[in-house]
Amino acid sequence: MLLSGGVDTSTAIIAHCLRYLSAHPEAAAELRGNESLLPGAVEEMLRYFSPGTGVARTAVHDTVIGDVEVKAGERILVALGAANSDPHEFGHPDELDIHRDARRHLAFGAGLHRCLGSFLAPREVAILLSETLRRLPDLRVDESGVRPYEVIPLVSGFRAMPATFTPGRKLGLISTDGLPPTRSERDLLRSAELASAEADPDTAGTASAIT
Ligand code: HEM
């Protein structure tokens, strides 16, 4: 679950987000200009794209859901994506509105088995979008090459999503020899870069090295 639940879903929502922002440069510009909007926008994109389309449950006793009788032992597919488009819960559900308060979405399921990564994943996506919006501002998805999964048993993701962008100036000089830098080394490197960018915007990003 940690691997399949944590990787395919996250990859899928990242691809959906980047594709959306590529097609909606005005939304990308707004988020770039005001990063405090990012966490809310990520929740809305989780609602709208619902990468985990549904979860299965087995009824432990006879019950009624809506006007449907369910017998103990019967299996139910709970369509999370459909719930996230419920007009009683979300006005104009077929519109993606980065200003909407979408926190009641069910993209991570609900109850005892609610996703273990439901706090980690939105943070990961917000950090990735923040970096991408800043460092690859002209990233454009090549729609002609987008290949969604042929079937969507659980996760609504993509086989391929080519994109173009202008390569930016490399930030930092991370050696490709030996072990990759640790998290604290990367943080130090980043702080040094930010400080040097403030001091001298022309040479920032070229001086520091961690090997
Ligand atoms: C956007 C990314 C993600 C989405 C949309 C997502 C979605 C889901 C959904 C719908 C479930 C089923 C919940 C239920 O049965 O009620 C689930 C379960 C789970 N997810 Fe995620 N997930 C994501 C990221 C992650 C990450 C990053 C991790 C791990 C670090 C993770 C670990 C798990 C685990 C372990 C479960 C099983 C929980 C249980 O059965 O008690 N997920 N996830």
Boltz pocket constraint, residues with backbone or C-beta under 6 A from the ligand:
constraints:
  - pocket:
      binder: B
      contacts: [[A, 1], [A, 2], [A, 5], [A, 6], [A, 7], [A, 9], [A, 10], [A, 13], [A, 50], [A, 51], [A, 52], [A, 54], [A, 55], [A, 56], [A, 80], [A, 106], [A, 107], [A, 108], [A, 109], [A, 110], [A, 111], [A, 112], [A, 113], [A, 114], [A, 115], [A, 116], [A, 117], [A, 118], [A, 120], [A, 121], [A, 122]]
      max_distance: 6.0
